[in-house]
Amino acid sequence: MPSTLEELAKLSGTKLVGKSDCKINAVNTLKSANEGEISFLSNRHYTSFLKNTRASAVILTENDLANCPTNALITDNPYLAYAKIAIHLYPDNNRKSLRQDNIVTGENCKIDSSVSISANVTIGNNVTVGSNTYIGPGCVIEDNVTVGNNCLLIANITLCHDIKLGDEIILHPGVVIGSDGFGLAQENKQWLKIPQIGSVIVSDKVEIGANSTIDRGAIEDTIIETGVKIDNQVQIGHNVIVGEHTAIAGCTGIAGSTIVGKRCMIGGAVGISGHIEIVDDVVITAMSGVSNSIKSPGVYSAGIPVTENKIWRRNIVRFRQLDELIKKIMNKLDND
């Protein structure tokens, strides 16, 4: 959807410096952009590309304007402005299609006439699907599932029995919601499977990335609240509650019965133990291990960043000696 810079400035809430009638039809990086494309600078690592960019316009802060060789949109948050402009230039493909062949539908279903269903979809009994929802190829929806309005199930989604999805939810390929939680009891050194009788409730405007899984509750429900964004290959255990507008990056695992607050940001490959609570507005950096509750907002980190192997080995040895060293110091202080 080609637009003028004046139009883009208005919809993004930015200040225009340059030609208001300049036509923009795409976004691109500072390094690769050409005429007719807009770029942005929000990460200092890419500042060196600004002076030589061939973009027709750049979204940036006032501090970077002096080094910009082309038209500019000025804002305190270039990344947010870029997001708004990208949404405008690339409207979502709603993937509308007729109801195709090879669809299996059970009894007593209430599927709105505006719902699009692709090939090789299987729908169980007593399923409800709201208006303007798209069900992509290969999806499986088991008995007693409710799917809201304007949802997008892209492909090969599995919605297990009795779960509930709200409105405007996006599920990327391979998502599984409502599979059994990891509930086991040990008897004579063998494992006894515990029935998982809870459900999963996913509220409005949630997006879940490819091959992510959310387990059903053991007794009570697993709950994903409004506006949560979940990246690819994330595992959420049974009875977890994720608060509104929290974002979870790829390969994170959250063990059962943990409560994650609102507006949290959880980095990639974070491991969170079960039966703990994380308050609102917490940031956990990538590859951290969280074994205890976090009771105050803030930024939390764990783990040792990668370093040269011989230095890492020395550091590990010293770390193992730390407890003994502290004991020696404390004994010396006591004796003094």
C-alpha positions in Angstrom: 0.0 0.0 0.0 2.2 2.9 -1.2 1.9 6.0 0.9 3.4 9.5 1.1 5.7 10.5 3.9 3.1 12.9 5.1 0.6 10.0 5.5 3.1 7.9 7.2 4.1 10.7 9.6 0.5 11.1 10.6 -0.3 7.5 11.3 3.0 6.9 13.2 2.9 10.2 15.2 6.3 11.3 13.9 7.7 14.7 12.8 8.5 14.9 9.1 11.7 16.5 7.9 11.9 16.6 4.1 9.6 16.1 1.2 6.0 15.4 2.3 5.0 14.0 -1.1 7.8 11.4 -1.2 6.2 8.0 -2.1 7.1 5.0 0.1 6.1 1.5 -0.9 8.3 -0.8 1.2 10.5 -1.1 4.3 14.1 -2.3 4.3 17.3 -2.1 6.3 19.6 0.9 6.3 22.2 -1.1 4.4 20.0 -2.6 1.7 17.3 0.0 1.2 16.7 1.7 -2.2 14.6 4.5 -3.6 10.9 4.2 -2.5 11.8 2.4 0.7 11.9 3.5 4.3 14.3 2.3 7.0 14.8 3.0 10.7 17.6 3.4 13.2 16.9 2.1 16.7 20.0 0.0 17.4 23.3 1.7 17.8 25.1 -1.2 16.1 23.7 0.0 12.8 24.6 3.7 13.1 27.5 3.3 10.6 25.0 2.5 7.8 23.1 5.7 8.2 25.4 8.1 6.3 25.4 6.0 3.2 21.9 4.7 3.1 20.0 4.9 -0.2 16.6 4.8 1.5 14.1 7.5 0.6 13.4 8.1 4.3 14.7 7.0 7.7 12.9 6.8 11.0 15.2 8.0 13.8 15.7 10.2 16.8 16.5 13.9 16.8 20.0 13.1 17.9 20.7 11.2 14.7 19.1 13.7 12.3 22.4 15.5 11.5 23.9 12.3 10.0 20.8 11.5 7.9 21.4 12.0 4.1 17.7 11.8 3.2 14.1 12.5 4.3 13.4 11.7 8.0 10.7 10.9 10.4 11.7 12.0 13.9 10.5 10.2 17.0 11.7 9.2 20.5 10.9 5.6 19.6 11.9 4.7 16.1 11.2 1.0 16.5 7.6 1.6 17.5 7.1 4.0 14.6 8.6 1.5 12.2 6.1 -1.2 13.5 3.1 1.1 12.8 4.4 1.9 9.3 5.1 -1.7 8.5 1.6 -2.7 9.6 0.2 -0.1 7.2 2.4 -0.9 4.2 2.0 -4.7 4.6 -1.7 -5.3 5.6 -2.3 -8.8 6.9 -3.2 -11.5 4.4 -6.4 -12.9 6.0 -6.0 -16.1 4.1 -9.7 -16.3 3.2 -10.8 -19.3 1.3 -13.8 -21.4 0.6 -14.5 -24.5 2.6 -12.4 -27.1 0.9 -12.6 -30.8 0.5 -11.4 -33.4 3.0 -12.9 -31.7 6.0 -14.3 -33.9 8.8 -16.8 -32.2 11.1 -18.4 -33.8 14.2 -21.9 -33.4 15.6 -23.5 -30.4 17.3 -20.9 -27.9 16.1 -21.6 -24.2 15.8 -19.4 -22.8 13.1 -20.1 -19.4 11.8 -20.9 -19.1 8.1 -18.0 -16.7 7.7 -15.4 -19.2 8.9 -12.9 -20.4 6.3 -11.7 -24.0 6.6 -8.9 -25.4 4.6 -8.2 -28.9 3.4 -7.6 -31.9 5.7 -9.1 -30.2 8.8 -10.7 -32.4 11.5 -13.2 -30.9 13.9 -14.7 -32.9 16.8 -18.1 -32.8 18.5 -19.6 -29.7 20.2 -17.1 -27.3 18.7 -17.9 -23.6 18.5 -16.0 -21.3 16.1 -16.8 -17.5 15.9 -17.0 -15.2 12.9 -14.2 -14.5 10.4 -11.9 -17.1 11.8 -9.5 -18.9 9.5 -8.7 -22.6 10.1 -5.6 -23.6 8.0 -4.7 -26.9 6.5 -4.1 -29.9 8.7 -5.6 -28.4 11.9 -7.2 -30.8 14.4 -9.8 -29.4 16.8 -11.0 -31.9 19.4 -14.4 -32.1 21.2 -15.9 -29.2 23.2 -13.4 -26.6 22.0 -14.4 -22.9 21.7 -12.6 -20.6 19.2 -13.5 -16.9 19.2 -13.9 -14.4 16.4 -11.2 -13.2 14.0 -8.7 -15.9 14.9 -6.0 -17.2 12.6 -5.0 -20.9 12.9 -2.3 -20.9 10.2 -1.6 -24.6 9.7 -1.3 -28.0 11.6 -2.6 -26.6 14.9 -3.8 -29.1 17.5 -6.5 -27.8 19.9 -7.1 -30.6 22.4 -10.5 -31.2 24.1 -12.4 -28.6 26.2 -10.0 -25.7 25.7 -11.2 -22.1 25.1 -9.7 -19.5 22.8 -10.8 -15.8 22.8 -10.9 -13.4 19.9 -8.2 -12.2 17.5 -5.7 -15.0 18.4 -2.9 -16.0 16.1 -1.5 -19.5 16.2 1.5 -20.3 14.0 2.2 -23.7 12.5 2.6 -26.6 14.8 1.1 -25.1 18.0 -0.4 -27.6 20.4 -2.7 -26.3 23.1 -4.2 -28.6 25.8 -2.0 -31.6 25.7 -1.5 -33.4 29.0 0.7 -31.8 31.6 3.7 -33.7 33.0 1.9 -35.1 36.0 3.4 -38.3 37.4 3.6 -40.0 40.8 6.3 -42.6 41.7 5.5 -46.1 43.0 8.1 -48.8 43.4 10.5 -46.8 41.2 8.0 -46.6 38.4 5.9 -43.8 37.2 2.1 -43.6 37.5 0.4 -41.1 35.1 -2.0 -38.7 36.8 -5.1 -37.7 34.7 -4.9 -34.1 33.7 -8.5 -32.9 34.1 -8.1 -29.1 33.8 -8.3 -27.0 30.6 -6.5 -24.1 28.9 -8.0 -20.7 28.6 -6.4 -18.3 26.1 -7.7 -14.7 26.2 -8.0 -12.2 23.4 -5.2 -10.9 21.2 -2.7 -13.6 22.1 -0.1 -14.7 19.5 1.7 -18.1 19.9 4.7 -19.0 17.7 5.5 -22.1 15.7 5.8 -25.4 17.6 5.0 -23.9 21.0 3.1 -26.0 23.4 0.8 -25.2 26.3 -0.2 -28.0 28.7 -3.7 -28.3 30.1 -4.2 -27.9 33.9 -3.9 -30.9 36.2 -7.0 -29.9 38.1 -7.5 -26.1 37.6 -6.9 -24.4 34.3 -3.7 -23.1 32.6 -4.4 -19.5 31.7 -2.9 -17.2 29.1 -4.2 -13.6 29.7 -5.0 -10.9 27.1 -2.2 -9.6 24.8 0.4 -12.2 25.7 3.0 -12.8 22.9 4.8 -16.2 22.8 7.7 -16.9 20.5 8.5 -20.2 18.7 9.3 -23.5 20.6 8.1 -22.3 24.0 6.9 -24.9 26.6 4.3 -23.8 29.2 3.5 -26.4 31.8 0.2 -27.2 33.5 -1.6 -24.7 35.7 0.8 -21.9 34.7 -0.8 -18.4 34.6 0.8 -15.8 32.3 -0.3 -12.2 32.9 -1.5 -9.6 30.4 0.9 -8.3 27.8 3.8 -10.4 28.8 6.3 -11.4 26.0 8.1 -14.7 26.1 11.0 -15.4 23.6 11.9 -18.7 21.9 12.9 -21.9 23.6 11.8 -20.8 27.1 10.4 -23.4 29.4 8.0 -22.6 32.3 7.3 -25.4 34.7 4.0 -26.2 36.2 2.0 -24.0 38.6 4.1 -20.9 38.1 2.5 -17.5 38.0 4.1 -14.9 35.7 2.9 -11.3 36.1 1.7 -8.7 33.7 4.0 -6.9 31.2 7.0 -9.1 31.9 9.6 -9.8 29.2 11.3 -13.2 29.3 14.4 -13.7 27.1 15.2 -16.7 24.9 16.1 -20.1 26.5 15.1 -19.0 30.0 14.2 -21.9 32.3 11.6 -21.1 35.1 11.0 -23.6 37.9 7.6 -24.6 39.0 5.4 -23.4 41.9 7.0 -19.9 42.0 5.6 -16.4 41.3 7.1 -13.6 39.3 5.6 -10.2 39.9 4.5 -7.6 37.2 7.1 -5.7 35.1 10.0 -8.1 35.4 12.6 -8.5 32.7 14.6 -11.8 32.6 17.5 -11.8 30.2 18.3 -14.7 27.9 19.5 -18.1 29.2 18.7 -17.3 32.8 17.6 -19.9 35.2 14.9 -18.9 37.7 14.5 -21.2 40.6 12.9 -18.8 43.2 10.1 -16.3 43.2 10.8 -12.8 42.0 9.1 -10.4 44.3 10.1 -7.0 43.0 10.0 -5.5 39.4 13.3 -5.0 37.6 15.8 -6.7 35.4 17.2 -10.1 36.4 20.0 -12.2 34.9 21.8 -15.5 35.5 24.4 -17.7 33.9 27.9 -16.9 32.7 28.3 -15.4 29.2 30.5 -17.3 26.8 34.2 -16.7 27.1 37.5 -18.2 26.0 37.6 -21.8 27.1 40.8 -21.7 29.2 39.5 -18.6 31.0 36.1 -20.3 31.6 37.8 -23.3 33.1 39.8 -21.2 35.5 36.7 -19.3 36.5 34.8 -22.5 37.2 37.6 -23.9 39.4 37.7 -20.7 41.4 33.9 -20.7 41.7 34.0 -24.2 43.2 36.6 -23.0 45.7 34.6 -20.0 46.7 32.7 -21.6 49.6 35.9 -22.9 51.2 37.6 -19.5 50.7 34.7 -17.7 52.4 34.9 -20.2 55.4 38.7 -19.4 55.7 38.0 -15.7 55.7 35.3 -15.9 58.3 37.4 -18.1 60.5 40.2 -15.7 60.3 37.9 -12.8 61.2 36.5 -14.7 64.1 40.0 -15.5 65.4 41.1 -11.9 65.0 
